[in-house]
Amino acid sequence: MELNISHTTEYLYNAPVDYALQKVRLRPLTSVMQQVENWSVEIAGGKIEASYTDHYGNHVDLVSIAPGATALSIQAAGLVRTLSETGVLGQVFGRAPLWHFLQPTALTMPGEAIRALPKITSDASAQLSDLHTLSNTILQTLPYKTGGTAVDTPAEEALQGDAGVCQDHAQIFISAVRLSGLPARYVSGYLRINEQVQQEATHAWAEVFIQGLGWVGFDVSNGVSPDEKYVRIAIGRDARDAAPVEGLRMGSADETLLVSLQVQQ
């Protein structure tokens, strides 16, 4: 499937900003699951200071704002041909070892609610079934609904609420899976939604390393493993590691964030 993506993130300030630096992870990489046919990242109101590959293998652009600017726009766009319908990335190993994805973070630290979720068997042949059961349990416990959590809401706190979004579902799932001794990681990316070109935000799901299969994806919010409608952007131990855009700025100016995202075949 060929997916055309246009994603604009715009920061507006009510006063000139002397310094701001954004860490931008908005360049999908070619893998067994996708072929990046063309892609660009355009900056208005600033510039790309440097680019590098981080320890997870993500492409990162460091974007600075022009001194005194009152707006910064980051536009990522291109064409990606998706190749896999199985959700299996496979036996892919990067700079970060598997044990790194067993470690809890501030956003994925388990508490009583997560520890009460179903456990995953040590029998590799039955783990896929258990993982789908866990995914379904999380979605039943925490229905998908926006507005109930924030970008910095920890998994345990989210699970104790009434509703969550894909970030919460992925982090809860990751936290629970690690309790059973399986490496798990967070994935940020894009999802083509049937009959809906305009979207409010990027998507998120989880990947688990299963012996014999390698990394396998699980989209808790939709109750499926990622197929040809998904495009991977970045990975990490949690949402902060794989955030499409994160950064800092100096000064007291108020900030308004505007996001425009279209994903279409």
HUSULQUI-V722273 format. One record per backbone hydrogen bond with DSSP energy under -0.5 kcal/mol. CO is the residue of the C=O (numbers start at 1). NH is the residue of the N-H. Records with the same first field share a line. If there is no record, write none. Layout:
# HUSULQUI-V722273
CO=NH / NH
This chain:
# HUSULQUI-V722273
1=3 / 82
3=5 / 80
4=264
5=78
6=262
7=76
8=260
9=74
10=12 / 258
11=72
12=256
17=68 / 69
19=250
20=65
21=248
22=24 / 63
23=25 / 246
24=26 / 61
26=28
31=34
33=83 / 84
34=31
35=37 / 81
38=79
40=77
42=75
44=73
45=66
47=49 / 64
50=62
52=54 / 60
54=57
55=96
58=54 / 60
60=52
61=24 / 63
62=49 / 50
63=22
64=47
66=69
69=17
70=13
72=11
73=44
74=9 / 76
75=42
76=7
77=40
78=5
79=37 / 38
80=3 / 82
81=35
87=89 / 217
90=92 / 215
91=93
95=97
96=94
97=100 / 101
98=101
99=102
100=103
101=184
105=108 / 109
107=155
111=115
112=116
114=117
122=124
123=126 / 127
124=127 / 128
126=130
127=131
128=132
129=133
130=134
131=135
132=136
133=137
134=138
135=139
136=140
137=141
138=142
143=164
145=148
150=153
154=158
155=159
156=160
158=161
162=143
164=145
165=169
166=170
167=171
168=172
169=173
170=174
171=175
172=176
173=177
174=178
175=179
176=180
177=180 / 182
178=181
183=209
185=207
186=236
187=205
188=233 / 234
189=203
190=231
191=193
193=196
196=193
197=263
199=261
203=189
205=187
206=218
207=185
208=210 / 216
210=213 / 214
214=210
215=89 / 90
216=208
218=206 / 220
219=222 / 223 / 224
224=219
227=230
229=192
231=190
234=188
236=186
238=242
240=243
244=25
246=23
248=21
250=19
254=14
256=12
258=10
260=8
261=199
262=6
264=4
